Amino acid sequence: MNIQKIALIRTDLIGDFLLWLESADKIRKTYPSAHITLICNNIYVELAQEMACFDQIITLDIQKLRKFNLIYLLKTYAKLRQKTYDLLINPMITRNSIVDLLSLFINAKVKVASNADYNKYKILKPLFDKFYGKLIGISITGLHELELNNLLCNQLLNRSSDTELPNLIDLLKIPPSKFSLEGFKQYIAVNLSTSTSSRNWPLNNFEKLLANVPKDIAIIIIGSKNEQPLANQIIQSLAKYNQIIDKTGKTTLIESLTIIKSARVFIGNESALVHLATLLNTNTISFLGGGYAHRFLPYPSNLVANTSAQHKVLYKRLPCFNCNWHCQYPLENNTTWRCIANISLDDAISALSESLNNEM
């Protein structure tokens, strides 16, 4: 089959997208002359636009699709029906009903998807499976998302390659010289929250941890606008000890990338920014809950063993780990899941000291 036009579709989140980029690069190298269109969640379009492997990007407002906004749904249908592709690839390890319905809309001679996992409405999966001409079955048990993406890519492209930890800078069109933050010699980058507040390490623990940052090292807090109240609390508590810069709600994804790239260490909850820091070879300290333990964090030791950065993933293992966030325990203090609330502050302080002493 002569493949000249390829569509890749993803509707998941930034972290999922980051962990798939190495596979996207392999698809581009396998089909160097093909026109590749990425159909994706609009929250990471800025990053996608800087990737050399995509020729065109079509963005989707996933929030409107989830709410079944009829006008937007009809506009999206019309937009996706405008072109015909030789090959449509849905590379999401965990498929969902939205991406499957969108795949149905798209004109393609061959449609391929994963048959590994499904998120919600599993009763409809047998019906949605029929939207694809080929399903690639892989087992998700015990494997990291990078490994799963590589397995899927190998079967898709009929090749054999080992899983690698990608260097994000190598995958971007932006010159490496652009990734420097002027005005700061030494600083750490911090993200205080995730999209789900119950998965946040307690803020008072962050305060106590950051109080251990040497006074000659600045603290830059990054994140969404919704996190500004959290940043303000940290500033009020620690401003007399350290220079603290609040960048919450004030940076684009690429600007956050620049901040993280030059940081001595990045500290945050389990979120996309931890993956961003890891792929930028920045020291990381992260706080892991049990919902999807080991599928996304920590990274397999063989993938990070040869990097100069240290990646400290702190967690409190409970018998219920890998619960998919269907927690059997009540929230600690009505705010945080037990597995996250119980992560040791002392362990975090030790990790901070070790990370700051890691000369890269």
C-alpha positions in Angstrom: 0.0 0.0 0.0 1.4 3.4 -1.0 0.9 5.6 2.1 1.1 9.3 1.3 -1.3 10.8 3.8 -1.4 9.8 7.5 -3.7 11.0 10.3 -2.7 10.6 13.9 -5.4 11.3 16.5 -5.0 11.8 20.3 -7.6 13.3 22.7 -5.8 12.6 26.0 -3.6 14.9 28.2 -0.2 16.6 28.0 1.6 13.9 29.8 0.3 11.1 27.6 1.3 13.2 24.5 4.8 13.7 25.8 5.3 10.0 26.4 4.2 9.2 22.9 6.5 11.6 21.0 9.3 9.2 20.5 6.8 6.9 18.7 5.5 9.8 16.6 9.1 10.4 15.5 9.5 6.8 14.5 6.4 7.0 12.4 7.8 10.1 10.6 11.1 8.3 10.0 9.3 5.2 8.6 7.2 7.4 6.2 9.6 10.3 5.5 7.7 11.6 2.4 4.2 11.2 3.8 2.1 14.2 4.8 1.3 13.6 8.5 -1.7 15.4 10.1 -2.0 15.4 13.9 -5.6 15.7 15.2 -5.2 16.5 18.9 -6.4 18.0 22.1 -5.9 21.8 21.9 -4.2 22.0 25.3 -0.8 20.9 23.8 -1.1 22.4 20.3 1.7 24.9 21.2 4.1 22.0 21.8 2.9 20.0 18.8 3.6 23.0 16.5 7.2 22.8 17.5 7.6 19.2 16.5 9.3 18.4 13.3 7.3 15.2 12.6 3.9 16.9 12.0 3.0 18.6 8.7 -0.4 19.8 9.8 -2.3 20.1 13.1 -6.0 20.1 13.6 -7.1 21.0 17.1 -10.0 19.7 19.2 -11.8 21.3 22.1 -12.2 18.2 24.2 -14.2 19.9 26.9 -16.9 20.9 24.4 -16.9 17.3 23.0 -17.3 15.8 26.4 -20.3 18.1 27.0 -21.7 17.0 23.6 -22.0 20.6 22.4 -24.1 19.9 19.3 -23.0 22.9 17.3 -19.3 22.2 18.0 -19.8 18.5 17.3 -21.3 19.3 13.9 -18.5 21.7 13.0 -15.9 19.1 14.1 -17.6 16.5 12.0 -17.5 18.7 8.9 -13.9 19.6 9.5 -12.7 16.1 9.9 -14.6 14.9 6.8 -12.9 17.4 4.5 -9.8 15.1 3.8 -9.2 11.5 3.0 -6.2 9.7 4.4 -4.4 6.5 3.4 -3.9 5.6 7.0 -5.5 6.7 10.3 -3.7 5.7 13.5 -5.3 6.0 16.9 -2.2 5.4 19.1 -3.8 5.9 22.5 -3.0 3.0 24.8 -6.2 3.8 26.8 -8.9 4.5 24.2 -12.1 6.3 25.0 -15.5 6.9 23.4 -14.6 10.4 22.2 -11.5 9.3 20.2 -13.4 6.4 18.7 -16.3 8.5 17.5 -13.9 11.0 16.0 -12.1 8.1 14.3 -15.5 7.1 12.8 -15.9 10.6 11.3 -12.5 10.6 9.6 -12.2 9.3 6.0 -9.3 6.8 5.8 -8.6 3.7 3.7 -7.1 1.9 6.7 -7.9 2.6 10.4 -5.7 1.2 13.1 -6.0 1.4 16.9 -4.8 -0.2 20.2 -6.8 -2.9 21.8 -5.0 -2.6 25.2 -7.2 -0.6 27.5 -10.4 1.4 27.7 -11.6 4.3 29.8 -15.3 4.3 30.7 -18.3 3.0 28.7 -16.5 -0.3 28.3 -19.8 -1.9 27.4 -19.6 0.0 24.1 -16.1 -1.1 23.2 -17.1 -4.1 21.1 -19.2 -1.7 18.9 -16.4 0.9 18.7 -13.9 -1.8 17.8 -15.7 -2.2 14.5 -14.7 1.4 13.5 -11.2 0.1 12.9 -9.8 -2.2 10.3 -7.0 -3.4 12.5 -6.7 -3.6 16.3 -3.3 -4.2 17.9 -3.4 -6.1 21.1 -0.8 -5.5 23.8 -0.9 -6.2 27.6 -0.5 -3.2 29.8 0.4 -5.3 32.9 3.6 -4.1 34.6 4.8 -1.9 31.8 5.5 1.8 31.7 3.7 4.0 29.2 6.9 4.5 27.2 7.2 0.8 26.9 3.6 0.4 25.9 3.9 3.1 23.2 7.0 1.4 21.8 5.3 -2.0 21.7 2.4 -0.6 19.8 4.7 1.3 17.5 6.8 -1.8 16.7 3.7 -3.8 15.8 2.3 -1.0 13.8 5.4 -0.4 11.8 6.5 -4.1 11.7 9.8 -3.4 13.3 11.8 -4.2 16.4 13.3 -1.5 18.5 14.1 -1.0 22.2 12.3 1.5 24.3 14.3 4.7 24.8 13.9 7.7 27.0 13.5 10.5 24.4 15.4 13.8 24.6 12.7 16.4 24.1 15.1 19.0 22.8 16.1 16.7 20.0 12.5 16.3 18.9 11.7 20.1 18.7 12.4 22.6 16.0 13.4 25.2 18.5 17.2 25.8 18.7 18.7 24.6 22.0 20.1 28.1 22.6 16.5 29.3 23.1 16.2 27.3 26.3 17.9 29.6 28.7 16.3 31.8 31.3 17.9 35.2 31.7 18.3 36.9 35.1 18.6 33.8 37.2 21.8 31.9 38.0 20.3 29.3 40.3 16.7 28.4 40.9 14.4 25.4 41.4 11.0 25.1 39.6 8.0 24.0 41.6 4.5 23.0 40.6 2.0 22.7 43.5 -1.0 21.1 42.1 -2.6 18.6 39.6 -5.9 18.8 37.8 -7.4 16.8 40.7 -6.9 18.4 44.1 -7.2 15.2 46.0 -4.0 14.0 44.3 -1.9 16.9 45.6 0.8 16.5 48.2 -0.4 18.7 51.2 0.6 22.4 50.7 1.9 22.7 54.3 4.4 19.9 53.4 5.5 21.9 50.3 6.0 24.9 52.6 8.2 22.9 55.0 10.1 21.3 52.1 10.8 24.6 50.4 12.0 26.2 53.6 15.1 23.9 53.2 16.1 25.5 49.8 19.3 27.4 50.3 18.8 31.2 50.4 21.0 31.8 47.3 18.7 29.6 45.2 15.5 31.2 43.9 12.2 29.4 43.8 10.0 29.8 40.6 6.4 28.5 40.9 4.8 27.5 37.7 1.3 26.2 36.9 -2.1 27.3 35.8 -4.0 30.4 36.9 -6.1 28.2 39.3 -2.9 27.6 41.3 -2.2 31.3 42.1 -3.9 31.0 45.6 -1.5 28.1 46.5 1.5 30.1 45.2 0.4 33.1 47.3 0.4 31.0 50.4 3.9 29.8 49.7 5.1 33.3 49.1 3.6 34.6 52.3 5.2 31.8 54.3 8.7 31.9 52.7 9.3 35.3 51.0 11.6 36.5 53.9 13.9 33.5 53.3 14.1 33.1 49.5 13.5 35.0 46.3 10.2 33.5 45.1 8.8 34.2 41.7 5.2 33.4 41.0 4.7 32.4 37.4 1.3 30.6 37.8 -1.0 31.5 35.0 1.7 33.6 33.4 3.5 31.2 31.1 2.8 29.2 28.0 3.7 25.5 27.8 6.9 26.4 25.9 7.8 29.1 28.5 7.3 26.6 31.3 9.6 24.2 29.3 12.3 26.9 29.3 12.0 27.4 33.0 12.2 23.7 33.8 15.1 23.1 31.4 17.5 25.4 33.3 16.3 24.6 36.9 18.5 22.8 39.4 15.6 20.6 40.2 11.9 20.4 39.4 9.5 19.5 42.3 5.9 18.6 41.7 3.0 16.2 42.0 2.4 13.5 39.4 1.5 15.6 36.4 2.6 16.4 32.9 5.3 18.8 34.1 7.2 15.9 35.8 7.3 14.1 32.5 8.4 17.4 30.8 11.2 17.7 33.3 12.3 14.1 32.9 12.4 14.4 29.1 14.5 17.6 29.5 17.0 15.8 31.7 16.3 18.0 34.7 16.5 16.6 38.2 13.0 15.8 39.5 11.3 15.1 42.8 7.7 13.9 42.4 5.0 12.7 44.7 3.2 9.6 43.4 -0.2 8.3 44.3 -1.3 4.8 43.9 -4.0 5.2 41.2 -1.8 4.3 38.2 1.4 3.4 40.0 4.3 2.4 37.8 2.5 2.9 34.5 3.6 6.5 34.4 6.0 6.9 37.3 8.6 5.9 38.2 10.4 5.5 34.9 12.0 2.1 34.5 15.5 2.2 35.9 17.1 1.0 32.6 15.7 4.0 30.8 17.0 6.6 33.2 20.2 4.9 34.3 22.4 6.6 31.7 21.0 10.1 32.2 22.9 12.8 34.3 19.7 13.8 36.1 18.3 12.2 39.2 14.7 11.3 39.4 13.3 10.9 42.9 9.8 9.5 42.9 8.4 9.4 46.5 5.4 7.3 47.4 3.8 5.4 50.2 2.8 2.0 49.0 -0.5 0.7 50.3 -2.2 -2.7 49.6 -4.7 -1.0 47.3 -2.1 0.4 44.8 -3.2 0.5 41.2 -6.8 1.2 42.2 -7.4 3.5 39.1 -8.3 6.2 41.7 -11.3 4.2 43.1 -9.9 4.7 46.6 -11.2 2.5 49.5 -10.1 5.0 52.1 -11.7 8.4 53.0 -9.8 11.6 52.1 -7.2 12.6 54.6 -8.4 15.9 56.2 -11.1 15.9 53.5 -8.6 17.0 51.0 -6.0 14.3 50.0 -5.9 10.6 49.2 -4.2 8.6 52.0 -1.4 7.3 49.8 -0.3 10.8 48.9 -0.9 12.4 52.3 1.4 9.8 53.9 4.4 10.5 51.7 7.2 11.4 54.1 8.3 15.0 54.5 11.7 13.8 55.7 12.2 11.7 52.6 11.4 14.8 50.5 13.9 16.9 52.4 16.6 14.2 51.8 15.7 14.0 48.1 16.0 17.8 47.8 19.4 17.8 49.4 20.6 15.0 47.1 19.2 16.6 44.0 20.8 20.0 44.7 24.2 18.2 45.2 23.9 16.4 41.9 26.3 18.3 39.6 25.1 17.8 36.0 
